[in-house]
Amino acid sequence: MAGLAGAAMYVLFGCLIESVNGKEDELQKLDRWAFMLVIPAAIAYLIAFFQIIREPASTHPYHPPAPVAVPQALPTTLYPNIQQDSKDSRPLLQCTAAIVQRTNEAGSTNEVEIRQSRWSHFIHSLPTRLKRYKTCLGLVALLAINLGASQFLSYVIRTAGAQARHSAEYDKGCPELYASLQLCFQAGVFTSRSSVQILRIRKVAVLNILQGINMIVWILNQQYKFIPVSILPAYMIYVGLLSGAVYVNVFYMVQTDSKYKEERELCVNITAIFITVGISLSCILQTILFNTVTIPDSKPHGLW
């Protein structure tokens, strides 16, 4: 929903610039103004993250509110696979027990001891953490790769929209061509991400194959401009539908399939990392293409 709303605001802002100033040249500054508009929101988010959102002092793991009994084991609902006699959990249990005992005896723990305890906890729990990460990565590898590939393909196509037609056709009219294509993409994404309760797709690799074909078509169109402008909006909606379908079905499977039950939260986080990987790789590819093969045209050319 956020993407769709943002794209709609981007289009409306461009139309507002043109209607107020009456100058299409001002649309060339649309990206600059759109970026400046989000700066206050970004600053507010950073302030909230670092200053406002705080963990309650009474629940701090190193400041228990009252003397606590030393635990003999740490089975939890989040990680039920950790058993009382697990060798992997013993270093963590010993470290936690020592912290609780020192806190009960002294009544409080100074900052130096807290840092030392945290470091000791990290070192002792590192083998267990790495084992969990490796297990989860193995479980979600196929889904995570498909999600990353989907983001890579769709972002390459979205960027290709900036050169889908001759340069003279951009930065004019309401809605502006590039902005309208991004709105169409977000409309497709919103629709497919809202469809998981109606239609569920487990073979997401098939969707990526279709999106891969789309990517090749859009890259070729960057150079030869053979797709008519009347086709571009519908085509971009189709791209968004495929991208959103992969996204929502991947996370639906990670959230509901029984094989991820024991480490579901960690598996979701590892899967989400591949979104950033896919987007980053798409930026690298399009940066190379923009500066080599698909150099912006100075005058109309192509098949249409």
C-alpha positions as CSV (number, residue, x, y, z in Angstrom):
1,M,0.0,0.0,0.0
2,A,2.9,2.4,0.8
3,G,4.4,1.9,-2.6
4,L,1.1,2.5,-4.4
5,A,0.4,5.6,-2.3
6,G,3.9,6.9,-2.9
7,A,3.7,6.4,-6.6
8,A,0.3,8.1,-6.8
9,M,1.7,11.1,-4.8
10,Y,4.6,11.2,-7.2
11,V,2.3,11.5,-10.2
12,L,0.0,14.0,-8.6
13,F,3.0,16.2,-7.5
14,G,4.2,16.2,-11.1
15,C,0.8,17.3,-12.3
16,L,0.6,20.0,-9.7
17,I,4.0,21.4,-10.8
18,E,2.8,21.6,-14.4
19,S,-0.6,23.2,-13.5
20,V,0.9,25.8,-11.1
21,N,3.9,26.8,-13.1
22,G,2.6,26.1,-16.6
23,K,6.1,25.0,-17.5
24,E,6.9,21.4,-18.6
25,D,10.6,22.1,-18.0
26,E,9.9,22.1,-14.2
27,L,9.0,18.4,-14.4
28,Q,12.7,17.7,-14.9
29,K,13.1,18.7,-11.3
30,L,10.4,16.3,-10.1
31,D,12.9,13.7,-8.7
32,R,14.8,16.4,-6.8
33,W,11.6,17.8,-5.2
34,A,10.3,14.3,-4.4
35,F,13.6,13.4,-2.7
36,M,13.5,16.6,-0.6
37,L,9.9,15.9,0.5
38,V,10.9,12.5,2.1
39,I,13.8,14.0,4.0
40,P,11.6,15.2,7.0
41,A,10.0,11.7,7.2
42,A,13.4,10.1,7.2
43,I,14.7,12.4,9.9
44,A,11.6,11.7,12.1
45,Y,12.2,8.0,11.6
46,L,15.8,8.2,12.7
47,I,14.9,10.3,15.8
48,A,12.2,7.8,16.7
49,F,14.5,4.8,16.2
50,F,17.4,6.2,18.3
51,Q,15.7,8.4,20.9
52,I,12.0,7.6,21.3
53,I,11.7,3.8,20.9
54,R,13.3,2.4,24.0
55,E,13.1,-0.9,25.7
56,P,11.5,-0.6,29.2
57,A,14.1,-0.6,31.9
58,S,12.2,-3.2,34.0
59,T,12.5,-5.8,31.2
60,H,16.2,-5.3,30.5
61,P,17.9,-8.7,30.5
62,Y,20.8,-7.4,32.7
63,H,18.6,-5.4,35.1
64,P,15.9,-7.8,36.6
65,P,13.5,-5.9,38.9
66,A,13.8,-8.4,41.7
67,P,16.0,-11.4,42.7
68,V,15.5,-14.2,40.4
69,A,16.1,-17.9,40.7
70,V,19.0,-19.3,38.7
71,P,17.5,-21.2,35.8
72,Q,18.6,-24.7,35.1
73,A,17.6,-24.5,31.4
74,L,16.3,-22.1,28.9
75,P,13.6,-23.8,26.8
76,T,11.4,-21.1,25.2
77,T,8.4,-21.0,23.0
78,L,10.4,-19.2,20.4
79,Y,13.1,-21.8,20.2
80,P,11.5,-25.0,21.5
81,N,14.2,-27.2,20.0
82,I,16.6,-26.1,22.7
83,Q,16.4,-28.9,25.3
84,Q,17.5,-28.9,28.9
85,D,20.5,-31.1,28.4
86,S,21.6,-29.6,25.1
87,K,25.3,-29.2,25.0
88,D,24.9,-26.1,22.7
89,S,22.9,-24.4,25.4
90,R,25.2,-25.0,28.3
91,P,27.6,-22.1,27.7
92,L,24.6,-19.7,27.4
93,L,23.0,-21.2,30.5
94,Q,26.2,-20.8,32.5
95,C,26.7,-17.2,31.4
96,T,23.1,-16.3,32.1
97,A,23.2,-17.9,35.5
98,A,26.4,-16.1,36.4
99,I,24.8,-12.7,35.4
100,V,21.6,-13.4,37.4
101,Q,23.6,-14.5,40.5
102,R,25.9,-11.5,40.4
103,T,22.9,-9.2,40.0
104,N,21.1,-10.8,43.0
105,E,24.1,-10.5,45.3
106,A,25.1,-7.0,44.4
107,G,21.7,-5.5,43.8
108,S,22.9,-3.7,40.7
109,T,25.5,-4.1,37.9
110,N,27.6,-1.3,36.7
111,E,28.0,-0.4,33.0
112,V,31.5,-2.1,32.7
113,E,30.2,-5.4,34.0
114,I,27.2,-5.1,31.7
115,R,29.4,-4.7,28.6
116,Q,31.7,-7.5,29.8
117,S,28.7,-9.8,30.3
118,R,27.2,-9.0,26.9
119,W,30.6,-9.7,25.2
120,S,30.9,-12.9,27.2
121,H,27.4,-13.9,26.2
122,F,28.1,-13.2,22.6
123,I,31.3,-15.2,22.5
124,H,29.7,-18.2,24.3
125,S,26.6,-18.2,22.1
126,L,28.4,-17.7,18.8
127,P,28.7,-21.4,17.8
128,T,24.9,-21.9,18.6
129,R,24.0,-18.8,16.6
130,L,26.1,-19.9,13.6
131,K,24.5,-23.3,13.7
132,R,21.0,-21.8,13.7
133,Y,21.9,-19.4,10.8
134,K,23.3,-22.2,8.7
135,T,20.2,-24.4,9.4
136,C,17.8,-21.6,8.4
137,L,19.7,-20.7,5.4
138,G,19.6,-24.2,4.2
139,L,15.9,-24.4,4.7
140,V,14.9,-21.1,2.9
141,A,17.7,-21.1,0.3
142,L,15.5,-21.9,-2.7
143,L,12.7,-19.5,-1.7
144,A,15.2,-16.7,-0.8
145,I,17.0,-17.0,-4.1
146,N,13.7,-16.8,-5.9
147,L,12.7,-13.7,-4.0
148,G,16.1,-12.1,-4.7
149,A,15.8,-13.0,-8.4
150,S,12.3,-11.5,-8.5
151,Q,13.5,-8.2,-7.0
152,F,16.5,-8.1,-9.4
153,L,14.3,-8.7,-12.5
154,S,11.6,-6.3,-11.5
155,Y,13.9,-3.5,-10.6
156,V,15.9,-3.8,-13.8
157,I,12.6,-3.5,-15.7
158,R,11.5,-0.5,-13.5
159,T,14.7,1.3,-14.3
160,A,14.4,0.4,-18.0
161,G,11.2,2.4,-17.9
162,A,13.3,5.5,-17.9
163,Q,14.5,4.8,-21.4
164,A,11.4,2.9,-22.7
165,R,10.6,5.7,-25.2
166,H,12.6,8.6,-26.8
167,S,13.9,11.2,-24.4
168,A,11.6,13.9,-26.0
169,E,8.6,12.0,-24.6
170,Y,9.6,12.3,-21.0
171,D,9.2,15.3,-18.6
172,K,6.0,16.5,-20.1
173,G,2.3,16.0,-19.8
174,C,0.1,14.9,-16.9
175,P,0.8,12.2,-15.9
176,E,4.5,12.2,-16.8
177,L,5.5,9.0,-18.6
178,Y,8.1,7.6,-16.2
179,A,6.0,8.5,-13.1
180,S,2.9,6.8,-14.6
181,L,4.9,3.6,-15.4
182,Q,6.0,3.4,-11.7
183,L,2.4,3.9,-10.6
184,C,1.3,1.0,-12.9
185,F,4.0,-1.2,-11.5
186,Q,2.9,-0.5,-7.9
187,A,-0.8,-1.1,-8.9
188,G,0.2,-4.6,-10.1
189,V,2.3,-5.3,-7.0
190,F,-0.5,-4.2,-4.7
191,T,-3.1,-6.4,-6.5
192,S,-1.0,-9.5,-6.4
193,R,0.3,-9.1,-2.9
194,S,-3.4,-8.9,-1.8
195,S,-4.3,-12.1,-3.6
196,V,-2.7,-14.8,-1.4
197,Q,-6.0,-15.6,0.4
198,I,-7.6,-16.3,-3.1
199,L,-4.7,-17.7,-5.1
200,R,-1.6,-19.4,-3.8
201,I,1.4,-20.3,-6.0
202,R,4.1,-22.6,-4.8
203,K,6.1,-22.8,-8.0
204,V,7.4,-19.2,-7.9
205,A,10.3,-20.1,-10.1
206,V,7.8,-20.2,-13.0
207,L,6.9,-16.6,-12.3
208,N,10.6,-15.7,-12.3
209,I,11.0,-17.3,-15.7
210,L,8.2,-15.2,-17.1
211,Q,9.7,-12.1,-15.5
212,G,13.1,-13.0,-17.0
213,I,11.5,-12.9,-20.4
214,N,10.1,-9.5,-19.6
215,M,13.4,-8.2,-18.5
216,I,15.1,-9.2,-21.8
217,V,12.2,-7.5,-23.7
218,W,12.5,-4.3,-21.7
219,I,16.3,-4.1,-22.0
220,L,16.1,-4.5,-25.8
221,N,13.4,-1.9,-25.8
222,Q,15.8,0.5,-24.0
223,Q,17.9,0.5,-27.1
224,Y,15.4,0.1,-29.9
225,K,12.1,1.6,-28.5
226,F,9.9,-0.9,-30.3
227,I,7.1,-1.0,-27.6
228,P,4.4,1.6,-28.4
229,V,3.7,4.0,-25.5
230,S,0.1,2.8,-25.4
231,I,1.3,-0.7,-24.5
232,L,3.7,0.3,-21.8
233,P,1.3,0.9,-18.9
234,A,-0.5,-2.5,-19.3
235,Y,2.9,-4.2,-19.7
236,M,4.2,-2.6,-16.5
237,I,1.1,-3.7,-14.6
238,Y,1.9,-7.2,-15.7
239,V,5.4,-6.9,-14.5
240,G,4.1,-5.7,-11.1
241,L,1.7,-8.6,-10.9
242,L,4.5,-11.1,-11.3
243,S,6.8,-9.4,-8.8
244,G,4.1,-9.1,-6.1
245,A,3.0,-12.7,-6.6
246,V,6.6,-14.0,-6.0
247,Y,7.0,-11.8,-2.9
248,V,3.7,-12.6,-1.2
249,N,3.9,-16.4,-1.9
250,V,7.5,-16.7,-0.7
251,F,6.7,-15.1,2.6
252,Y,3.4,-17.0,2.9
253,M,5.3,-20.3,2.6
254,V,7.9,-19.3,5.1
255,Q,5.2,-18.2,7.5
256,T,3.0,-21.2,7.2
257,D,5.0,-24.3,6.1
258,S,5.7,-26.7,9.0
259,K,9.4,-27.2,8.2
260,Y,10.1,-23.6,9.2
261,K,8.2,-23.9,12.5
262,E,11.1,-24.1,14.9
263,E,13.1,-21.1,13.5
264,R,10.4,-19.2,11.7
265,E,11.4,-15.7,12.8
266,L,15.0,-16.2,11.8
267,C,14.1,-17.8,8.5
268,V,11.9,-14.8,7.6
269,N,14.7,-12.4,8.3
270,I,17.2,-14.4,6.3
271,T,14.8,-14.5,3.4
272,A,14.2,-10.8,3.6
273,I,18.0,-10.1,3.2
274,F,17.8,-11.4,-0.4
275,I,15.5,-8.5,-1.3
276,T,18.4,-6.1,-0.7
277,V,20.7,-8.4,-2.6
278,G,18.5,-8.5,-5.6
279,I,17.9,-4.7,-5.7
280,S,21.6,-4.0,-5.3
281,L,22.5,-6.3,-8.2
282,S,19.9,-4.7,-10.4
283,C,21.4,-1.3,-9.7
284,I,24.8,-2.5,-10.7
285,L,23.5,-4.0,-14.0
286,Q,21.5,-0.9,-15.0
287,T,24.4,1.4,-14.1
288,I,26.6,-0.6,-16.5
289,L,23.8,-0.6,-19.2
290,F,23.1,3.1,-18.8
291,N,26.8,4.0,-19.4
292,T,27.5,1.5,-22.2
293,V,24.9,-0.1,-24.3
294,T,21.8,2.0,-23.7
295,I,23.2,5.5,-23.8
296,P,20.3,8.0,-23.8
297,D,19.3,9.0,-27.3
298,S,19.8,12.6,-28.5
299,K,17.2,12.3,-31.2
300,P,14.3,9.9,-31.9
301,H,15.3,6.5,-33.3
302,G,14.1,3.0,-33.2
303,L,11.4,0.9,-34.8
304,W,8.4,3.1,-33.8
